[in-house]
């Protein structure tokens, strides 16, 4: 009796085992960039109910939490269930150069956008340079 080996079936079996074995927080890919006087953090949260998204800041730690639940189809026999359900969690150390009171967030089409303003004290500024020699020359002229 000849046995056949199907590498694609084996790969599917291994992948589904890995997906089911994950019991911790799910992966939340993010993009982070600075645009002039604020940082923009975009996090992918596909299929997440916006009501389950929680963004908070405690000191210099920004935390994003979300929950994705599996849709239930009564009486359905699942043929594939690869979209992970569960909790999402990411934490970011945001440093001291941001205005934590001005942080805002929005959720659109499965993407959470967090706007983090740069604090006034951390913004670049020009420093005026004064010549001390010019002041000394004025004093000489007045004294003469």
C-alpha positions as CSV (number, residue, x, y, z in Angstrom):
1,X,0.0,0.0,0.0
2,X,1.5,3.3,-1.1
3,X,1.2,6.3,1.3
4,X,1.0,9.7,-0.2
5,X,2.3,12.8,1.5
6,X,0.6,16.1,0.8
7,X,2.9,19.0,2.0
8,X,0.1,21.6,1.7
9,X,-2.2,19.6,4.0
10,X,0.7,19.1,6.5
11,X,1.4,22.9,6.4
12,X,-2.3,23.7,7.0
13,X,-2.3,21.3,9.9
14,X,0.8,22.8,11.5
15,X,-0.4,26.4,10.9
16,X,-3.8,25.7,12.5
17,X,-2.1,24.1,15.4
18,X,0.1,27.2,15.9
19,X,-2.9,29.5,15.6
20,X,-4.9,27.5,18.2
21,X,-2.0,27.2,20.6
22,X,-1.7,31.0,21.0
23,X,-3.4,31.9,24.2
24,X,-1.7,35.3,24.9
25,X,-2.4,38.7,23.4
26,X,-2.6,38.8,19.6
27,X,-0.2,40.6,17.3
28,X,-1.1,44.3,16.7
29,X,1.1,45.6,13.9
30,X,1.7,49.4,14.2
31,X,3.2,52.2,12.1
32,X,4.6,55.2,14.1
33,X,5.9,58.4,12.6
34,X,6.4,62.1,13.4
35,X,4.5,64.7,11.4
36,X,5.7,68.2,12.4
37,X,4.4,68.8,15.9
38,X,2.8,65.4,16.6
39,X,3.4,61.7,16.4
40,X,0.9,59.4,14.6
41,X,0.5,55.8,15.7
42,X,-1.6,53.6,13.4
43,X,-2.5,50.1,14.7
44,X,-4.1,47.4,12.7
45,X,-7.1,45.9,14.6
46,X,-9.2,44.1,11.9
47,X,-12.6,42.9,13.0
48,X,-12.4,44.5,16.4
49,X,-15.5,46.2,17.9
50,X,-14.6,49.9,18.4
51,X,-16.3,49.7,21.8
52,X,-13.7,47.2,23.0
53,X,-10.8,49.4,22.2
54,X,-9.2,51.0,25.2
55,X,-6.3,53.6,25.0
56,X,-4.9,55.0,28.2
57,X,-1.8,56.7,29.3
58,X,-0.2,56.3,32.8
59,X,2.8,58.6,33.3
60,X,4.9,57.9,30.2
61,X,3.3,54.5,29.3
62,X,0.7,54.4,26.5
63,X,-1.3,51.2,26.5
64,X,-3.7,50.0,23.8
65,X,-6.1,47.1,24.5
66,X,-8.7,45.6,22.3
67,X,-10.9,42.5,22.1
68,X,-11.9,40.5,19.0
69,X,-14.7,38.0,19.4
70,X,-15.5,35.2,17.1
71,X,-18.8,35.4,15.2
72,X,-21.0,32.5,16.2
73,X,-23.1,30.7,13.6
74,X,-25.5,28.4,15.4
75,X,-25.5,24.9,13.9
76,X,-22.6,25.7,11.5
77,X,-19.8,23.3,11.0
78,X,-16.6,25.3,10.7
79,X,-14.4,24.3,7.7
80,X,-11.7,26.8,8.5
81,X,-11.3,29.3,11.3
82,X,-8.0,31.1,10.9
83,X,-8.9,34.6,12.0
84,X,-7.8,34.8,15.6
85,X,-10.1,35.9,18.4
86,X,-8.9,37.1,21.7
87,X,-7.2,40.1,23.3
88,X,-4.8,42.6,21.8
89,X,-2.3,44.5,23.9
90,X,0.6,46.9,23.1
91,X,2.4,49.2,25.4
92,X,4.7,52.1,24.3
93,X,7.1,54.2,26.4
94,X,6.3,57.7,25.1
95,X,9.1,59.7,26.8
96,X,8.8,63.1,28.4
97,X,8.6,65.2,25.2
98,X,4.9,64.7,24.6
99,X,1.7,66.4,25.7
100,X,-0.1,63.4,27.3
101,X,-3.2,65.5,28.0
102,X,-3.6,66.2,24.3
103,X,-3.5,62.6,23.1
104,X,-6.5,61.7,20.9
105,X,-7.6,58.5,19.1
106,X,-10.0,57.4,16.4
107,X,-10.9,54.0,14.8
108,X,-11.8,53.7,11.1
109,X,-11.9,50.6,8.8
110,X,-10.0,48.4,11.3
111,X,-7.2,50.9,11.9
112,X,-6.8,52.7,15.3
113,X,-5.1,56.1,14.9
114,X,-3.6,57.7,18.0
115,X,-2.4,61.3,17.7
116,X,0.3,62.2,20.2
117,X,1.2,65.9,20.3
118,X,4.7,67.1,21.0
119,X,4.9,69.2,24.2
120,X,5.7,72.9,23.8
121,X,9.0,72.5,25.7
122,X,10.1,69.7,23.3
123,X,9.4,71.7,20.1
124,X,12.4,73.1,18.3
125,X,12.8,76.9,18.7
126,X,15.2,79.6,17.6
127,X,17.5,81.2,20.2
128,X,18.3,84.9,19.6
129,X,22.0,85.7,19.7
130,X,22.8,89.1,21.2
131,X,26.2,90.7,20.7
132,X,27.8,91.9,24.0
133,X,30.3,94.0,22.1
134,X,27.6,96.3,20.6
135,X,26.4,97.1,24.1
136,X,30.0,98.0,25.2
137,X,30.5,100.3,22.2
138,X,27.3,102.2,23.1
139,X,28.5,102.8,26.6
140,X,31.8,104.1,25.3
141,X,30.0,106.6,23.0
142,X,27.8,107.9,25.8
143,X,30.8,108.3,28.2
144,X,32.9,110.3,25.7
